[in-house]
Amino acid sequence: MARFSCGVQCTRIILFSLNILFFLFGLTLLGFGIYVKVSNRFEIALPDNIGVKIVSGDVPGAVGILLITVAVFTILLSAFGCCGALFKNRVFLYLYTIILGLLVIVELAAFIITLYYRVQIRDSYKSGFRELFIEIYSNNHTDLQHVIEDIERNFKCCGIDNVTDYYTHNYTVPASCYKDQDFHKPIFKEGCANAAITWLWNQIPIIGGVLGVILLIEIFGIASSISLEACYAAYNNIDYLLNGGAGVGKSTLIKAVYQSVLRFYNSLPGSNPETIRTAICAPTDKAASLIDGMTLHSFLSLPINQCKHKLVKLDSGISNKIGQVDARLQQIMKSREPFGGVSVIVLGDFNQLRPIDDKYIFQFNNSYNALVDNPLWSLFELFELMEIMRQNDDKIFAIALSNIAKGMMTLEDINLLKLRIVSNENLEIMGD
């Protein structure tokens, strides 16, 4: 992977840090959810025999399961974000973007539905509160009566709609309904249902601010993951293997590709022409001179401390031989990625003899790698140069040469070559 700009690196760090916080929040929520699920302390305040399901003993278990579900979802989502940012993995970023986008859509839909059905929700809330009130006082649940009295004292209210809720059902009006708490008038006029709604309405700025911050964080996460995914796609390594026999134009193609890549990097804003961004190499002086390049020895074999400062900006390399380029670039770039994260285009001919004490690109690098299938060959996309350009005016002879390289000579090829045999007499004449 090529080196990214400072802005991209900052986005990666922020996205990773943000999801680390989400991960820790998810772990905390998971622990609290497990505690709620297994704890029996809630069942004392909310006994099982109350008829209204809203306060039954099953509520703590249901709340615990809900918290655990939300926690697991948060942990998985943050894991996708962290892995996508840390390992530059586009698949994780795709999943992170899709899931977070769906979450934002669900949140907006819930807000719109709540706003549209706010009257029905308010009526349902009052109806449920009223049923709960009657159930608690009819069955004389003392613990829960104390809870209602605490609500009346804190919200300065009485009953559900007003004090008539006690009179209608012949319940004793508690001291919490009186302003002086000594059973002396006046009694709070407002019901607790409306008082709770009023209190909630007064908290709208705080609730809206918190929800707005959460929404902005989610939108930032989506935008960051999309931008990182686009950067990873744009900066993805180009590892090509161009194979072709003699005369197909490999040297000409190398020069054309090199000039195109060089023009691209020089056209980038803030580019420095003195910085080595692309290198064209060959194994020998003769081969390097044919392509106006450098030898692999002169380019990579210097001690690291002598050549590292020149190559830290290297983004792509074009070479005729693979050799030890992979290991050397990993050393120079201080990266364990293949070729140190540098894009590499390799040109050569499979029909040529392999270098002395070297291996083909499709072979394992050492004996231990046979245990873990990781040949460099799997990293490259192969392109074949088929048309012979050097003998373009003599197709028959060009085909014969190609068949020789493949070991597939025909009788016509053999006869054609025999016609070109020079006799000793001709050599003597040429010598004179």
Kinemage of the C-alpha trace (Angstrom):
@kinemage 1
@onewidth
@group {chain A} dominant
@subgroup {mainchain}
@vectorlist {calphas} color= white
{ca met a 1} P 0.000 0.000 0.000
{ca ala a 2} L 1.381 3.393 -0.910
{ca arg a 3} L 2.113 6.000 1.735
{ca phe a 4} L -0.846 8.236 2.515
{ca ser a 5} L -1.022 11.964 3.053
{ca cys a 6} L -1.122 13.521 6.511
{ca gly a 7} L -4.870 14.151 6.186
{ca val a 8} L -5.599 10.506 5.420
{ca gln a 9} L -3.402 9.353 8.298
{ca cys a 10} L -5.183 11.732 10.686
{ca thr a 11} L -8.558 10.421 9.521
{ca arg a 12} L -7.381 6.865 10.167
{ca ile a 13} L -6.192 7.739 13.666
{ca ile a 14} L -9.386 9.618 14.565
{ca leu a 15} L -11.635 6.851 13.231
{ca phe a 16} L -9.618 4.205 15.060
{ca ser a 17} L -9.627 6.170 18.341
{ca leu a 18} L -13.346 6.871 18.071
{ca asn a 19} L -14.148 3.209 17.608
{ca ile a 20} L -11.870 2.275 20.514
{ca leu a 21} L -14.086 4.492 22.695
{ca phe a 22} L -17.182 2.799 21.250
{ca phe a 23} L -15.606 -0.578 21.987
{ca leu a 24} L -14.956 0.354 25.628
{ca phe a 25} L -18.488 1.729 25.931
{ca gly a 26} L -19.833 -1.536 24.527
{ca leu a 27} L -17.836 -3.563 27.056
{ca thr a 28} L -19.146 -1.398 29.907
{ca leu a 29} L -22.708 -1.742 28.650
{ca leu a 30} L -22.231 -5.496 28.299
{ca gly a 31} L -21.092 -5.815 31.908
{ca phe a 32} L -24.010 -3.744 33.162
{ca gly a 33} L -26.459 -5.740 31.047
{ca ile a 34} L -25.153 -9.028 32.437
{ca tyr a 35} L -25.447 -7.635 35.966
{ca val a 36} L -29.061 -6.585 35.384
{ca lys a 37} L -29.877 -9.960 33.836
{ca val a 38} L -28.520 -12.108 36.670
{ca ser a 39} L -29.257 -9.810 39.634
{ca asn a 40} L -32.312 -10.470 41.849
{ca arg a 41} L -32.303 -7.088 43.546
{ca phe a 42} L -34.705 -5.631 40.995
{ca glu a 43} L -37.280 -8.316 41.690
{ca ile a 44} L -37.732 -7.071 45.271
{ca ala a 45} L -38.900 -3.668 44.081
{ca leu a 46} L -40.863 -5.146 41.170
{ca pro a 47} L -42.708 -8.252 42.453
{ca asp a 48} L -43.963 -10.936 40.081
{ca asn a 49} L -47.619 -10.873 41.120
{ca ile a 50} L -48.363 -7.391 39.790
{ca gly a 51} L -50.776 -7.724 36.913
{ca val a 52} L -49.391 -4.947 34.756
{ca lys a 53} L -46.541 -6.435 32.713
{ca ile a 54} L -44.673 -3.169 32.648
{ca val a 55} L -43.505 -3.695 36.229
{ca ser a 56} L -43.420 -7.484 36.419
{ca gly a 57} L -40.374 -9.437 37.526
{ca asp a 58} L -39.577 -10.219 33.879
{ca val a 59} L -38.711 -6.589 33.199
{ca pro a 60} L -35.137 -6.684 34.600
{ca gly a 61} L -34.382 -9.765 32.503
{ca ala a 62} L -35.805 -8.131 29.381
{ca val a 63} L -33.872 -4.926 30.062
{ca gly a 64} L -30.706 -6.959 30.616
{ca ile a 65} L -31.144 -8.795 27.313
{ca leu a 66} L -31.760 -5.481 25.551
{ca leu a 67} L -28.595 -3.975 27.042
{ca ile a 68} L -26.557 -7.056 26.119
{ca thr a 69} L -27.878 -6.942 22.534
{ca val a 70} L -27.021 -3.251 22.169
{ca ala a 71} L -23.589 -3.890 23.712
{ca val a 72} L -22.761 -6.761 21.339
{ca phe a 73} L -23.905 -4.660 18.368
{ca thr a 74} L -21.720 -1.751 19.521
{ca ile a 75} L -18.689 -4.002 20.036
{ca leu a 76} L -19.028 -5.610 16.592
{ca leu a 77} L -19.546 -2.264 14.877
{ca ser a 78} L -16.521 -0.731 16.606
{ca ala a 79} L -14.450 -3.822 15.723
{ca phe a 80} L -15.287 -3.357 12.023
{ca gly a 81} L -14.276 0.310 12.230
{ca cys a 82} L -11.025 -0.396 14.082
{ca cys a 83} L -9.981 -3.214 11.742
{ca gly a 84} L -10.844 -1.178 8.660
{ca ala a 85} L -8.795 1.808 9.825
{ca leu a 86} L -5.891 -0.117 11.355
{ca phe a 87} L -5.396 -2.822 8.713
{ca lys a 88} L -6.538 -0.695 5.735
{ca asn a 89} L -9.178 -3.335 5.022
{ca arg a 90} L -11.816 -2.189 2.551
{ca val a 91} L -14.210 -5.059 3.384
{ca phe a 92} L -14.417 -4.039 7.043
{ca leu a 93} L -14.912 -0.415 6.005
{ca tyr a 94} L -17.741 -1.465 3.666
{ca leu a 95} L -19.469 -3.338 6.500
{ca tyr a 96} L -18.884 -0.467 8.913
{ca thr a 97} L -20.346 2.078 6.487
{ca ile a 98} L -23.400 -0.034 5.630
{ca ile a 99} L -24.258 -0.933 9.245
{ca leu a 100} L -23.697 2.598 10.529
{ca gly a 101} L -25.720 4.015 7.634
{ca leu a 102} L -28.624 1.673 8.404
{ca leu a 103} L -28.411 2.680 12.070
{ca val a 104} L -28.689 6.369 11.166
{ca ile a 105} L -31.680 5.626 8.928
{ca val a 106} L -33.399 3.678 11.733
{ca glu a 107} L -32.742 6.502 14.203
{ca leu a 108} L -34.149 9.138 11.840
{ca ala a 109} L -37.166 6.932 11.091
{ca ala a 110} L -37.802 6.452 14.831
{ca phe a 111} L -37.606 10.219 15.371
{ca ile a 112} L -40.066 10.921 12.547
{ca ile a 113} L -42.483 8.217 13.742
{ca thr a 114} L -42.315 9.521 17.319
{ca leu a 115} L -42.975 13.061 16.129
{ca tyr a 116} L -45.890 11.986 13.935
{ca tyr a 117} L -47.569 9.800 16.583
{ca arg a 118} L -46.685 11.985 19.580
{ca val a 119} L -50.348 12.441 20.599
{ca gln a 120} L -51.051 8.701 20.516
{ca ile a 121} L -47.826 8.005 22.414
{ca arg a 122} L -48.762 10.553 25.084
{ca asp a 123} L -52.252 9.055 25.483
{ca ser a 124} L -50.823 5.525 25.702
{ca tyr a 125} L -48.343 6.707 28.305
{ca lys a 126} L -51.081 8.267 30.436
{ca ser a 127} L -53.301 5.207 30.089
{ca gly a 128} L -50.506 2.855 31.134
{ca phe a 129} L -49.537 5.107 34.040
{ca arg a 130} L -53.165 5.191 35.215
{ca glu a 131} L -53.508 1.389 35.074
{ca leu a 132} L -50.278 1.023 36.992
{ca phe a 133} L -51.482 3.497 39.625
{ca ile a 134} L -54.755 1.628 40.146
{ca glu a 135} L -53.009 -1.746 40.278
{ca ile a 136} L -50.518 -0.603 42.911
{ca tyr a 137} L -53.086 0.964 45.246
{ca ser a 138} L -55.750 -1.713 44.731
{ca asn a 139} L -53.339 -4.484 45.762
{ca asn a 140} L -51.676 -2.343 48.441
{ca his a 141} L -48.101 -2.730 47.150
{ca thr a 142} L -46.420 -0.596 49.781
{ca asp a 143} L -42.964 -0.482 48.193
{ca leu a 144} L -44.325 0.805 44.901
{ca gln a 145} L -46.641 3.248 46.678
{ca his a 146} L -43.525 4.799 48.202
{ca val a 147} L -42.082 5.093 44.691
{ca ile a 148} L -45.173 7.023 43.521
{ca glu a 149} L -45.018 9.244 46.606
{ca asp a 150} L -41.371 10.045 45.833
{ca ile a 151} L -42.417 10.998 42.299
{ca glu a 152} L -45.137 13.285 43.690
{ca arg a 153} L -42.699 15.006 46.041
{ca asn a 154} L -40.018 15.489 43.382
{ca phe a 155} L -42.347 16.658 40.616
{ca lys a 156} L -44.721 18.531 42.983
{ca cys a 157} L -47.758 16.728 41.619
{ca cys a 158} L -50.645 14.587 42.874
{ca gly a 159} L -52.163 11.461 41.319
{ca ile a 160} L -52.101 10.748 37.617
{ca asp a 161} L -54.376 13.531 36.351
{ca asn a 162} L -54.970 15.255 39.729
{ca val a 163} L -56.030 14.505 43.303
{ca thr a 164} L -59.407 13.148 42.127
{ca asp a 165} L -57.629 9.904 41.189
{ca tyr a 166} L -57.471 9.182 44.920
{ca tyr a 167} L -61.026 10.319 45.640
{ca thr a 168} L -62.557 8.353 42.754
{ca his a 169} L -61.135 5.030 43.965
{ca asn a 170} L -61.452 5.824 47.683
{ca tyr a 171} L -57.707 5.864 48.228
{ca thr a 172} L -56.182 7.861 51.046
{ca val a 173} L -54.481 10.995 49.780
{ca pro a 174} L -50.812 10.692 50.848
{ca ala a 175} L -48.825 13.453 52.518
{ca ser a 176} L -46.736 13.789 49.354
{ca cys a 177} L -49.705 15.500 47.644
{ca tyr a 178} L -49.643 18.375 50.136
{ca lys a 179} L -47.310 21.278 49.719
{ca asp a 180} L -46.440 21.362 53.414
{ca gln a 181} L -46.276 17.534 53.672
{ca asp a 182} L -48.408 17.678 56.891
{ca phe a 183} L -51.826 16.918 55.409
{ca his a 184} L -52.656 20.585 55.257
{ca lys a 185} L -53.917 22.359 52.190
{ca pro a 186} L -53.171 23.376 49.532
{ca ile a 187} L -52.759 20.188 47.484
{ca phe a 188} L -50.661 20.084 44.301
{ca lys a 189} L -53.062 20.690 41.430
{ca glu a 190} L -51.038 19.189 38.577
{ca gly a 191} L -51.143 15.448 37.893
{ca cys a 192} L -47.901 13.480 37.739
{ca ala a 193} L -48.489 12.364 34.135
{ca asn a 194} L -48.433 15.955 32.865
{ca ala a 195} L -45.670 16.906 35.311
{ca ala a 196} L -43.426 14.175 33.908
{ca ile a 197} L -44.181 15.314 30.345
{ca thr a 198} L -43.414 18.924 31.304
{ca trp a 199} L -40.131 17.859 32.904
{ca leu a 200} L -39.211 15.847 29.813
{ca trp a 201} L -40.057 18.806 27.583
{ca asn a 202} L -37.766 21.037 29.639
{ca gln a 203} L -34.950 18.552 29.065
{ca ile a 204} L -35.389 18.678 25.274
{ca pro a 205} L -32.357 20.986 24.737
{ca ile a 206} L -30.094 18.583 26.642
{ca ile a 207} L -31.587 15.462 25.044
{ca gly a 208} L -31.490 17.069 21.601
{ca gly a 209} L -27.883 18.135 22.109
{ca val a 210} L -26.800 14.642 23.145
{ca leu a 211} L -28.684 13.005 20.262
{ca gly a 212} L -27.275 15.615 17.871
{ca val a 213} L -23.711 14.887 18.979
{ca ile a 214} L -24.324 11.151 18.568
{ca leu a 215} L -25.739 11.738 15.080
{ca leu a 216} L -22.768 13.924 14.099
{ca ile a 217} L -20.353 11.257 15.346
{ca glu a 218} L -22.172 8.616 13.304
{ca ile a 219} L -22.161 10.822 10.199
{ca phe a 220} L -18.454 11.517 10.716
{ca gly a 221} L -17.846 7.773 10.993
{ca ile a 222} L -19.694 7.166 7.725
{ca ala a 223} L -17.885 9.984 5.901
{ca ser a 224} L -14.495 8.890 7.261
{ca ser a 225} L -14.978 5.253 6.312
{ca ile a 226} L -16.140 6.205 2.801
{ca ser a 227} L -13.157 8.530 2.278
{ca leu a 228} L -10.697 5.949 3.626
{ca glu a 229} L -12.179 3.240 1.431
{ca ala a 230} L -11.815 5.513 -1.597
{ca cys a 231} L -8.192 6.270 -0.654
{ca tyr a 232} L -7.400 2.585 -0.174
{ca ala a 233} L -8.890 1.832 -3.575
{ca ala a 234} L -6.976 4.676 -5.240
{ca tyr a 235} L -3.670 3.849 -3.559
{ca asn a 236} L -3.999 0.099 -3.887
{ca asn a 237} L -0.799 -1.549 -5.053
{ca ile a 238} L -0.362 -2.260 -8.743
{ca asp a 239} L 1.474 -5.579 -9.012
{ca tyr a 240} L 1.626 -6.664 -12.653
{ca leu a 241} L 3.632 -9.383 -14.333
{ca leu a 242} L 4.184 -8.835 -18.058
{ca asn a 243} L 5.402 -11.950 -19.830
{ca gly a 244} L 6.594 -12.126 -23.403
{ca gly a 245} L 9.220 -13.694 -25.601
{ca ala a 246} L 11.988 -11.998 -27.515
{ca gly a 247} L 10.933 -9.203 -29.819
{ca val a 248} L 7.471 -8.522 -28.370
{ca gly a 249} L 8.440 -5.010 -27.275
{ca lys a 250} L 9.084 -5.383 -23.540
{ca ser a 251} L 11.812 -2.732 -23.482
{ca thr a 252} L 9.676 -0.246 -25.405
{ca leu a 253} L 6.733 -0.932 -23.109
{ca ile a 254} L 8.896 -0.418 -19.999
{ca lys a 255} L 9.970 3.020 -21.210
{ca ala a 256} L 6.403 4.040 -22.056
{ca val a 257} L 5.036 2.914 -18.687
{ca tyr a 258} L 7.877 4.632 -16.845
{ca gln a 259} L 7.262 7.950 -18.583
{ca ser a 260} L 3.507 7.732 -17.944
{ca val a 261} L 3.969 7.009 -14.242
{ca leu a 262} L 6.574 9.750 -13.937
{ca arg a 263} L 4.245 12.311 -15.541
{ca phe a 264} L 1.461 11.271 -13.179
{ca tyr a 265} L 3.534 11.764 -10.024
{ca asn a 266} L 4.988 15.057 -11.268
{ca ser a 267} L 1.466 16.354 -11.916
{ca leu a 268} L 0.429 15.862 -8.279
{ca pro a 269} L 0.180 19.080 -6.214
{ca gly a 270} L 3.299 19.708 -4.154
{ca ser a 271} L 5.336 17.027 -5.895
{ca asn a 272} L 9.125 17.324 -5.742
{ca pro a 273} L 10.906 16.358 -8.988
{ca glu a 274} L 14.032 15.486 -6.962
{ca thr a 275} L 12.199 12.771 -5.015
{ca ile a 276} L 12.485 9.234 -6.338
{ca arg a 277} L 8.902 8.057 -6.840
{ca thr a 278} L 9.469 5.554 -9.663
{ca ala a 279} L 12.485 3.420 -10.524
{ca ile a 280} L 13.240 1.290 -13.575
{ca cys a 281} L 15.766 -1.503 -13.003
{ca ala a 282} L 17.379 -4.512 -14.645
{ca pro a 283} L 19.740 -7.244 -13.391
{ca thr a 284} L 22.722 -6.344 -15.613
{ca asp a 285} L 24.356 -3.220 -17.001
{ca lys a 286} L 23.557 -4.227 -20.563
{ca ala a 287} L 19.883 -4.836 -19.830
{ca ala a 288} L 19.668 -1.598 -17.831
{ca ser a 289} L 21.226 0.434 -20.649
{ca leu a 290} L 18.636 -0.898 -23.106
{ca ile a 291} L 15.798 0.490 -21.002
{ca asp a 292} L 17.574 3.616 -19.708
{ca gly a 293} L 17.425 2.253 -16.177
{ca met a 294} L 19.648 1.211 -13.275
{ca thr a 295} L 20.925 -2.133 -12.145
{ca leu a 296} L 19.236 -3.752 -9.186
{ca his a 297} L 22.609 -3.859 -7.423
{ca ser a 298} L 23.191 -0.125 -7.687
{ca phe a 299} L 19.607 0.685 -6.728
{ca leu a 300} L 19.021 -1.733 -3.837
{ca ser a 301} L 22.310 -3.260 -2.714
{ca leu a 302} L 23.684 -0.230 -0.891
{ca pro a 303} L 23.576 -0.360 2.933
{ca ile a 304} L 20.207 0.669 4.283
{ca asn a 305} L 21.505 3.812 5.978
{ca gln a 306} L 22.916 5.048 2.647
{ca cys a 307} L 19.911 4.523 0.423
{ca lys a 308} L 16.954 4.709 2.782
{ca his a 309} L 16.686 8.521 2.690
{ca lys a 310} L 16.406 8.414 -1.090
{ca leu a 311} L 13.708 5.772 -1.272
{ca val a 312} L 11.240 6.637 1.496
{ca lys a 313} L 8.933 8.260 -1.084
{ca leu a 314} L 9.179 5.377 -3.535
{ca asp a 315} L 5.700 4.357 -4.695
{ca ser a 316} L 6.345 2.077 -7.652
{ca gly a 317} L 9.126 0.048 -9.212
{ca ile a 318} L 9.568 -1.456 -12.664
{ca ser a 319} L 12.022 -4.340 -12.947
{ca asn a 320} L 13.027 -7.086 -15.345
{ca lys a 321} L 13.808 -9.586 -12.541
{ca ile a 322} L 12.238 -10.213 -9.168
{ca gly a 323} L 15.380 -11.417 -7.341
{ca gln a 324} L 15.602 -10.123 -3.792
{ca val a 325} L 13.554 -6.998 -4.488
{ca asp a 326} L 10.789 -8.046 -2.097
{ca ala a 327} L 13.002 -8.540 0.967
{ca arg a 328} L 15.133 -5.482 0.201
{ca leu a 329} L 12.176 -3.124 -0.195
{ca gln a 330} L 10.671 -4.431 3.046
{ca gln a 331} L 13.922 -3.501 4.791
{ca ile a 332} L 14.138 -0.060 3.229
{ca met a 333} L 10.470 0.885 3.664
{ca lys a 334} L 10.281 -0.672 7.156
{ca ser a 335} L 7.127 -2.542 6.205
{ca arg a 336} L 6.222 -6.227 6.246
{ca glu a 337} L 3.867 -5.769 3.326
{ca pro a 338} L 4.938 -7.422 0.056
{ca phe a 339} L 7.628 -5.297 -1.596
{ca gly a 340} L 7.400 -2.880 1.341
{ca gly a 341} L 4.085 -1.529 0.086
{ca val a 342} L 5.615 -0.426 -3.241
{ca ser a 343} L 3.821 -1.120 -6.512
{ca val a 344} L 5.909 -3.380 -8.743
{ca ile a 345} L 5.685 -4.208 -12.447
{ca val a 346} L 7.833 -7.185 -13.428
{ca leu a 347} L 8.686 -7.903 -17.053
{ca gly a 348} L 10.357 -11.037 -18.317
{ca asp a 349} L 10.150 -14.237 -20.301
{ca phe a 350} L 9.149 -17.525 -18.680
{ca asn a 351} L 11.046 -19.388 -21.368
{ca gln a 352} L 14.372 -17.889 -20.369
{ca leu a 353} L 16.689 -19.706 -17.964
{ca arg a 354} L 16.314 -18.728 -14.335
{ca pro a 355} L 19.128 -16.711 -12.682
{ca ile a 356} L 21.972 -18.570 -10.984
{ca asp a 357} L 21.052 -19.600 -7.409
{ca asp a 358} L 17.713 -17.866 -7.808
{ca lys a 359} L 14.122 -19.034 -8.111
{ca tyr a 360} L 11.208 -18.255 -10.308
{ca ile a 361} L 8.599 -15.837 -9.005
{ca phe a 362} L 6.047 -18.655 -8.745
{ca gln a 363} L 8.287 -20.690 -6.427
{ca phe a 364} L 8.535 -20.459 -2.643
{ca asn a 365} L 11.153 -18.084 -1.257
{ca asn a 366} L 12.560 -20.633 1.198
{ca ser a 367} L 11.942 -24.107 2.584
{ca tyr a 368} L 9.861 -22.858 5.514
{ca asn a 369} L 7.373 -21.087 3.282
{ca ala a 370} L 6.207 -24.454 2.002
{ca leu a 371} L 4.399 -24.809 5.330
{ca val a 372} L 2.501 -21.558 4.717
{ca asp a 373} L 1.357 -21.098 1.137
{ca asn a 374} L 2.533 -17.565 0.391
{ca pro a 375} L 4.421 -17.413 -2.918
{ca leu a 376} L 4.875 -13.994 -4.473
{ca trp a 377} L 3.237 -15.329 -7.601
{ca ser a 378} L -0.243 -14.985 -6.058
{ca leu a 379} L 0.238 -11.214 -5.685
{ca phe a 380} L 0.613 -10.508 -9.396
{ca glu a 381} L -1.827 -10.120 -12.241
{ca leu a 382} L -0.406 -11.720 -15.384
{ca phe a 383} L -0.464 -10.113 -18.818
{ca glu a 384} L 0.882 -11.847 -21.936
{ca leu a 385} L 2.578 -9.952 -24.774
{ca met a 386} L 1.768 -12.177 -27.747
{ca glu a 387} L 2.596 -10.264 -30.916
{ca ile a 388} L 6.247 -10.255 -32.021
{ca met a 389} L 7.216 -6.778 -33.191
{ca arg a 390} L 10.917 -7.257 -34.009
{ca gln a 391} L 10.264 -9.612 -36.967
{ca asn a 392} L 6.986 -7.969 -37.862
{ca asp a 393} L 7.852 -8.144 -41.576
{ca asp a 394} L 8.659 -11.876 -41.404
{ca lys a 395} L 5.785 -13.563 -39.584
{ca ile a 396} L 6.820 -17.094 -40.525
{ca phe a 397} L 10.297 -16.695 -39.056
{ca ala a 398} L 8.855 -15.030 -35.938
{ca ile a 399} L 6.485 -17.959 -35.392
{ca ala a 400} L 9.366 -20.402 -35.790
{ca leu a 401} L 11.402 -18.583 -33.131
{ca ser a 402} L 8.411 -18.628 -30.779
{ca asn a 403} L 7.921 -22.360 -31.310
{ca ile a 404} L 11.608 -22.983 -30.523
{ca ala a 405} L 11.236 -21.195 -27.195
{ca lys a 406} L 8.168 -23.264 -26.336
{ca gly a 407} L 9.688 -26.546 -27.489
{ca met a 408} L 6.915 -26.991 -30.048
{ca met a 409} L 8.846 -26.905 -33.345
{ca thr a 410} L 7.113 -28.215 -36.423
{ca leu a 411} L 8.674 -29.743 -39.547
{ca glu a 412} L 8.123 -26.445 -41.364
{ca asp a 413} L 10.040 -24.600 -38.655
{ca ile a 414} L 12.977 -27.025 -38.918
{ca asn a 415} L 13.101 -26.710 -42.713
{ca leu a 416} L 12.970 -22.924 -42.433
{ca leu a 417} L 15.959 -22.875 -40.105
{ca lys a 418} L 17.910 -25.278 -42.335
{ca leu a 419} L 17.567 -22.794 -45.166
{ca arg a 420} L 19.453 -20.282 -43.049
{ca ile a 421} L 22.421 -22.524 -42.262
{ca val a 422} L 25.687 -20.949 -43.395
{ca ser a 423} L 28.194 -23.431 -44.919
{ca asn a 424} L 31.960 -23.373 -44.341
{ca glu a 425} L 32.529 -22.250 -47.926
{ca asn a 426} L 30.353 -19.209 -47.386
{ca leu a 427} L 32.260 -18.396 -44.224
{ca glu a 428} L 35.592 -18.526 -46.086
{ca ile a 429} L 34.227 -16.231 -48.797
{ca met a 430} L 32.955 -13.827 -46.145
{ca gly a 431} L 36.361 -13.945 -44.432
{ca asp a 432} L 38.144 -12.970 -47.651
